[in-house]
């Protein structure tokens, strides 16, 4: 398949570097190791992979949360759907389910932890997590997000020259990378905050008689304990992978694309996805990804207007 103007690669933080390397663009030694002919030696492809860290504190209450009681979330006969169709502005389905959110600042002052609460049960992205989250209206979850991670040493590498083989992804979380203690302490700071709010709520329980028991991580993993630190190292997750084809100056050896998202050393190949950031932008990258897409579209239209058809 041939194109007349440009190729736009938008495979994401894992598959964009994988496709570049399978096409012969990437670290020459790694390409040769898998028998891929080297078209362009670009060492930064598949480097500086980053993500946020996330973990949760889940409690089970003696009373149900009335806001979700009786809702079946789209199943036939769901009263919540009927209310949403009749009056969407006052329906609970107008919400994303988050009832409160708090940003916590690090010692240097920039907020780097976001803690938000939801009347649901969420302990991670395991199979069936959405059904489990909403099955029992007695649960409440505090999700802890650690942004601005210090660790920027993750990698995406080829496993083989077979394009059907998933790439080898290593985030090098915590002690395996850089800034591990700072990132780990940030997650712990969020967990301590969530637990402190729960303790205060329990002290005020005489207002509604509701009582709670922490079920995840659980009271056996106390604040300040090495067991809780091990829990964070083992069970923290992320789902905003980015930065594996970082932007920068041509020839610096540390970047893959320039300010117009063109791959260094090429004339008509752009990458337009989360892999082009040098650092994850903000707590949630989606708006920044929209902006990158708008930037790419504007640059491509401007270039096309200058060139003959």
Secondary structure, DSSP 8 states (H G I E B T S, - for coil): ---SS-EEE--HHHHHHHHHHHTTEE-HHHHHHTT---SEE-TTTT-SBB--EEEEEEEEESS--TTTTT--TTSTT-HHHHHHHH-GGGSGGGS-SEEEEEEEE-TTSSEEEEEEEESS----S-TTHHHHHHS-TTEEEEEEEE-S-S---BEEE-S-S-TTS--EEE---GGGSSSHHHHHHHHHHHHHHHHHHHHHHHHTGGGT---EEEEETTTTS-TT-HHHHHHHHHH-B----B-TT-B--TTSSS-SB-TTSBBTT-SSEEE-SGGG-SS--SS--HHHHHHHHHHHHHHHHHHHHHS--
